Amino acid sequence: MSIAFCYPGQGVQQVGMAEGFVKADSRYADMVSEASKASGIDMNKLLFEPNEDINITEYTQPALVTACCIITEALLKEGIKPDVTAGLSLGEYCSLYVAGALSFKDAVALTRTRGRLMSNAVPAGEGSMAAVIGLDAETIEGITSKIDGVWPANFNCPGQIVITGKKEAVREAMPKCEEAGAKKVVELNVSGPFHSPLLKVAGEELGKELENVKLGDLKIPYFANANASKITDKAQIKELLEKQVYSPVRWEQTLYELEKMGVDTIIEVGPGKTIAGFVRKTVPSIRVIGVSTPEDVETIKEKLG
C-alpha cells in the first residue's frame, strides 16, 4: 500500500474544526496555544467560537493550517504515516509540515502573512475568480489568452477549471466560456484574484519572509502546486512557495503524478470532501479516506486494513 496525505485549500474552513482532538488531548490544546503565539491571533476563539473572521483570508489560512496539522499529528500518533504528500494551494503548507520541511510555528506564521499579503495585493472589488465546469484546459487557455487581465488559476480536475484576474476581464471571459460549451460558469465569492500575475508583488513579499525561515530536510517527497513536480530537495521550496501565490495550481496534474508513483490510497486530512471529489473525477482508481474527527482516526486502521 502506498499512502499520500493530501490537504484541502481555503474554502473548507468551519468553526469547530479539530475541536474534538483539542478537547480529548492536551497536546492538541498546546498546539492551538502555539498557533496563537505564532500568528498573533486568538486561535481558540477563531476555531471554536461563532465568528465571521474565520472566512477572512488573513485568518482563514492560519486557522485551517492549525486544524489540519492537529489532525495530522493524531494520525501520526496512531502510526499512520504517508509515503508522499501534496496540498491544494494553502494545503501545500500542511504538506510541507508533514514532510518535515516546515515547523508548525513557521507554517502558521507564514500563512498568516500569506493571507494578509494576498488580501492586500489588489484593492477590494477589483479582482475576481470564476469556476468553469465542462471545458478542457486548451479551450479555456484559448479564451483567456485573448482577454487582457484574466488567466487560468486552478486546474482542479478534468472539466473543472477556475479562472482569475481583474473583475471586468473575468466577467468578459465568463459568457465566452458558456458560448464555447461550458456546462456552468459561476463567479466565486472570494476577496481577490488569487493565483494570478496580479499577485506577483505579494509572492515576492512572501519570498522575503521565507528568507528568514529555516527549512528542515524533506523526510518524504511532496508535490508542488506551481509545477506539479515531486520535490525531494528543500533548496527548491522557497522559490516554489513564492511562485505558488501568482501561478496556477496544477492539482489535476499532481493527482496523475501520484497515480504514476503507485499511490493507491489518499488520506484527505481536514474538513470537507474537496480532494475526494477531484480524485473521483481524475484518478478514480485511487481510494480516498477523509479524516476530520477523532472518530475518523479511530476507524481508519480498519479501513486501511
N, C-alpha and C positions, 0 to 999 in steps of 0.2 A: 504493500500500500504506500502511495506517495501522497502526502498531505500538504496543501497550501493553506495558510491563514490569509484570508482576504478581508479588507476593511472598507466600509462604505464611506462615501463623502458627505458633504453638507446636504441637509435636506431631510435626513432621517432622525435628527435630534428630537428628543422629547423630555419633558420634565419627568423625573423618576428613573431615568436610565441608570443602570448599575446600582440602584438603591438597595436591592436585595443582598448584594455582596457586601455593601458597606455596613448594613445592619447586622449581618451574620459574622463578620470577622474584622477585628480592629485593625489588621494590617491594611485593609482597603480604606478604612476611615482615615488612616495615616496618609494614604496616597492622596486623598481628597484635600487634606490639610497641606500637603506638599504642593499640590496643584494651586491652591490658593496663594501660597507664598510665591510660587514661580510666575504666576500670571498677574498678581495684584488684584484678583477678583475673589469675592466670597463664593467659593465653588460649592459649598454646601447649599447656600441659598439658591444659586443658579441651577444646580442639578435637581434639587429636591423640593423647592417651594414654588408654588404657582408664580410665574413671571413671564413677561414678554421679551426680556433681554436674551433669552436662550435662542431666539430667532434672529438676533442681530449678529451679523457675520463675525465681528470682533470678539463676541462672547461665545457664539456657536462653536467656533473652531477649537478653542482650548477645552470647552466642556465636552465635546464629542470625543476628543483625543483622550481626555481623562477617563471617561466611561469605558472606552474601548481598551485602553491599557489595563484597567482594573479587571475586565473580563479576560483579557489575555493572561494576566497573572493567575487567575483562577484556573484556567485551562492548564497552564504550565505546572501548577501545583499538583494537578492530577496526573502529571506525566504525559500530557498530550502536547506534542511538540510538532512544529511544521518543518518540512524539508525545504520549503521555499515560501516566499510571501510577496504580496502585492496589495496596494491600496488605491482606491479610486480618488484622485485629486487629494483632498485633505487626508484621506486614508493612507496616503504614502508615508506620512509621518508616523503612523502607528506601525506600519510595516517596517520602518527603519528602527523603531523601538524594539520590536520582537526580534529583529535581525541582529541587534546589539550595537548598531551604529549611533543611535541617539539615546541619551539618558532620558528618563521620564521627565525630569525637571526641564531639560532643554526642549523636548518635544512640546511640552505645554507652553513654555515661554515663547518659543518660536512661532507657534500657531496663533498666539495672541497678537504678536507683532504682524504676522502674515495677514490675519484678518483685518487688522487696522489699516495696513498698507493697501490691501485690496479694496477696502471700503472707500478710502480717501483718494484713490488714484484718479477717479473720474467723478466730476460733480454729480450729485444725486439727480436722477431723472434723465441723464444724458446717455446712459448706456442701457442695453437690454440683451436678453437671450431668448431663444425660441427653440422648442423641441420640434423636430421634423420626423414624422412617422411615415415609413413606406417608401423612402427614396434611398438609392445607393449613394456611396461616398462620391463617386465620379460625377454624378448628376449635380449633387449639392456643391461640389467644388467648382463645377462649371458655372453655376448660378452666382455663387459668392464672388468668383473672380471678376465678374462683370459689374459688380456694385462696389463702389468705394466705401470702406468702413464697416464691412461685415466679413466674418470668417467662420469656418467650422471650429467648434470648441471642444466637443466631446464625441468621439466615435464609440458609442456605448455598446452596441450590438448590431447585427445586420438589420437594417431598416429603422434604426433609431439613432439619429444624429442631432446634436444641439448646435445651433449657430449663435454667434455672439458679435457684439460690436456697438456702433452708435445706434441709438434708438430708431432714428429715421431710416437708417440703412437696413436694420433688421426688419422693420415694417415694410420696406420696399421689397425685400427678399421673400417675405412670407407668402404673398399671393403668387409669386413666380414659382415657388416650390409646389404650391397647390396646382398651378397650371401644368407643371411637369409630372403630375401624377401622385403627389403626396396624399396619403390617406387622411392625415391630420397634421395641422401646424398650430402649435399653441405657444403664445408668448408666456414666458415664465415670470413668476413673482420673485425676482432677485434684485439685489441692490447695486449691481454693476455688471459690466461686460467682461465677466471672468474668462480667463484663458484666451484673451485676445491681445494683439500687439499694443492696444491702448494701455495695458498694464505693464509695459516693459519697464517703466521707471520704478514701479512697485517691486518688480522682480529684482532689479538692480539694487534697490534699497535693502531688500531681504538678503541679497548676496553680501552686503556689507555686514549685516547682523551675523550671517553664517561664518564670517571670517573669525569671529570671537568664540565659535563653538568647537569644542574638541570632540572629534568623532572617534568612536570605537571601531575596531575591526569587525567586518561582517562575519557573523557565525554561520549564517545561511545566505544564499543569494536572495536578492529582491528584484522586482521588475519596476523600472522607472516609467512614469506616465509619459514623459516627453518623447521617448523613443521606443517604448515597448521592448527594451532590451534587458537581458538578465545581467545584473550588476554584481560583481564579486569583489571589486576594488573600491575601497572607501574614497580614494582620490577623486573619483568621478561624481560623488554625491552632491557636493555643494553647488557645482555648476548645473547639475540636473534639477535641483530644487529651485534654483533661481529661474531657469528656463520654464519650469513647470507652471509658474504663475502666468506666463503670457503665451504659452504654447498649447496646442490641442492635446487633450487627454486621449491616449490611444489604448482604451480599455479593451475593445474588441480584439485588437491585435495581441494584447497581453494575454487574453484568455486562450487564443490559438497557441501562443508560445508555451503556456502552462501545459496544454494538452500534448504538445510535441515533446515536452520534457517527461511525459509519463505521469503527470498528476492525475489521480483518479478520484480524489476527494478534496473538496474545498470546504473549509470551515469559515462561514461568514460570521465574523466577530463583531457584535454590536447590534443595535436596534434595526428593525426593518428587514425587508427581503429584496432590496435593490439588486444586490450581487446575484442572488438566486435567479431573479428574472432575466438578467443579462446572460448568465451561464446557460440557462434553458434554451435561449434563442441563438446562442453562439456555439457552445460545445456541450450539447445535451448528454453526451456520454459521461461527463463528469458529474458525480452526485454532489449536492450542496447540503450541508448541515448548518442550520442557523443556531447561534449561541448568544443569548442576551440576558438570561436569568440563571440563578443558581440551579434551578430545576433542569435547565438545558445541560448544564455541566454534569449534573448527576447522571443523566441518561445518555450522554454522548459515548461513553465507553461501550455501552450495549450496541449503539448504532454503528460504531466503528468496528466492533467485533463481527 
